[in-house]
Amino acid sequence: MAVYSYTALDSAGRRVKGVIEGDTARAARTNLRAQALVPIELSPLELAPLASNASSSGGRSALNRVRAADYDLFCRLVGSLLEAGLELSAALQSAAKQASPRARPLYLAVHAEVQQGKSLSEALAASARSRSTLSLAALAAGERTGNIAQVLLAIADHAERRAELRSRVKMALVYPAVLSVVAIGVVTGLMAYVVPEVVRVFDGFQQELPLLTRVLVGLSDGLNDWGSALLLVVLAVFAGAPILAARADTRLAVDRLTMRLPIIANMRKTMQREQFLDTLAMLLGGGVPLVEALQGTAAVMTSEVMKASVLRIAREVESGRSLEASLEDAQLLSPVSLQLVAAGVEGARLEVMLARAANLEREQIKQRLALALALLEPAMIILMGGFVLLIVIAILLPVFELNRLVA
């Protein structure tokens, strides 16, 4: 059974859009008329890569609107229904009824592919983003072992943890970023407009200004003279950053630099360890072989240094070396996480110990983010207040000097 995207008129003459199933286009139109809808436009809904915007057809654009969060909810709903005992086809149909209008094409299109004899992983693979490759690999392994429901729920849990951690990091950065922009704007406004007007009052006096005032005036003059050029440089840096980030050598150089910075390096390593442990646990829990799971985990690592280490570990494990020995030599994990991995290998429950180690690393990240945010907010306020205080003192010093001369 195929799936079609339609535009139709309802009984009130309003244009409505949606998706509908039918063996043929004619059958789909018949189904629309049975719902008191007059079809205007009907186009096949095909599974298409979400990253592709080349097609302008209604079916493809409908699927292109499906976001990663919709895929995560898809895994949650379908996995829960399968765990409750429903067949895959019935689970997809039931989940489609609860899905949002934006995500419903995904459910119906996957259902149509499953009805034609394809597996769930094959049906999803046609429309998966590159970031979903790991989930599809775990799902395919789950289909081979008969654990589809458990794997779907594990994929949803994994995506939820990643989304929560990203949200925490973003929230920790938003306030300092906004405060920094406000502080820079206030100081720039004072230096560019207020200081020149105030200092002009002292131009008629044949008296040398204090050192701090002269420094402030020099900075103000420099900002007025070179402010436009400085702004262009900043805009050029922001515009060129994505181009430089696309180069592998640039990413590697930046990654090596961040791995050496005193505070940032520790936080970044912890986040990379958590991502490694959590992703590897998800893949192994889905039944993916260890070497393939390591290679897949390396593909999603954002640190080029850590990615190279994980790929090296995968090669060593493939050649017959134990996982814990390779991890110990690579110094990839903390001592506690390494002990948990060793216990998991010895007790034949590696994915459980990996998940436990990932949870420990995740708790460390949350605590460090909370501490950093608690310290950064007052530090930014004190720094901004210090700049403003220096400007005020630099302006008042000549006034005090004049009062002393008059006295």
VENRA-V811455 format. One record per backbone hydrogen bond with DSSP energy under -1.0 kcal/mol. NH is the residue of the N-H (numbers start at 1). CO is the residue of the C=O. Records with the same first field share a line. If there is no record, write none. Layout:
NH: CO + CO
This chain:
2: 22
4: 20
5: 43
6: 18
7: 41
8: 16
9: 38
10: 14
13: 10
16: 8
18: 6
20: 4
22: 2
28: 24
29: 25
30: 26
31: 27
32: 28
33: 29
34: 30
36: 33
37: 32
38: 9
40: 7
41: 7
43: 5
45: 3
52: 49
61: 57
62: 58
63: 59
64: 60
66: 63
71: 67
72: 68
73: 69
74: 70
75: 71
76: 72
77: 73
78: 74
79: 75
80: 76
81: 77
82: 78
83: 79
84: 80
85: 82
86: 81
91: 87
92: 88
93: 89
94: 90
95: 91
96: 92
97: 93
99: 95
104: 100
106: 103
107: 103
108: 104
109: 105
110: 106
111: 107
112: 108
113: 109
114: 110
115: 111
117: 114
118: 113
123: 119
124: 120
125: 121
127: 124
132: 129
133: 130
136: 132
137: 133
138: 134
139: 135
140: 136
141: 137
142: 138
143: 139
144: 140
145: 141
146: 142
147: 142
151: 147
152: 148
153: 149
154: 150
155: 151
156: 152
157: 153
158: 154
159: 155
160: 156
161: 157
162: 158
163: 159
164: 160
165: 161
166: 162
167: 163
168: 164
169: 165
170: 166
171: 167
172: 168
173: 169
174: 170
177: 173
178: 174
179: 175
180: 176
181: 177
182: 178
183: 179
184: 180
185: 181
186: 182
187: 183
188: 184
189: 185
190: 186
191: 187
192: 188
193: 189
194: 189
195: 190
198: 194
199: 195
200: 196
201: 198
202: 199
203: 200
207: 205
214: 210
215: 211
216: 212
217: 213
218: 214
219: 215
220: 216
221: 217
222: 218
223: 219
224: 220
225: 221
226: 222
227: 223
230: 226
231: 227
232: 228
233: 229
234: 230
235: 231
236: 232
237: 233
238: 234
239: 235
240: 236
241: 237
244: 240
245: 241
246: 242
247: 244
251: 247
252: 248
253: 249
254: 250
255: 251
256: 252
257: 253
258: 254
259: 255
260: 257
265: 261
267: 263
268: 264
269: 265
270: 266
271: 267
272: 268
273: 269
274: 270
275: 271
276: 272
277: 273
278: 274
279: 275
280: 276
281: 277
282: 278
283: 279
284: 280
285: 281
286: 282
287: 284
288: 283
293: 289
294: 290
295: 291
296: 292
297: 293
298: 294
299: 295
300: 297
307: 303
308: 304
309: 305
310: 306
311: 307
312: 308
313: 309
314: 310
315: 311
316: 312
317: 313
318: 314
319: 315
320: 317
321: 316
326: 322
327: 323
328: 324
329: 325
330: 326
332: 327
338: 334
339: 335
340: 336
341: 337
342: 338
343: 339
344: 340
345: 341
346: 342
347: 343
349: 344
353: 349
354: 350
355: 351
356: 352
357: 353
358: 354
359: 355
360: 356
361: 357
362: 358
363: 359
364: 360
365: 361
366: 362
367: 363
368: 364
369: 365
370: 366
371: 367
372: 368
373: 369
374: 370
375: 371
376: 372
377: 373
379: 375
380: 376
381: 377
382: 378
383: 379
384: 380
385: 381
386: 382
387: 383
388: 384
389: 385
390: 386
391: 387
392: 388
393: 389
394: 390
395: 391
396: 392
397: 393
400: 396
401: 397
402: 398
403: 399
404: 400
405: 401
406: 402
407: 403
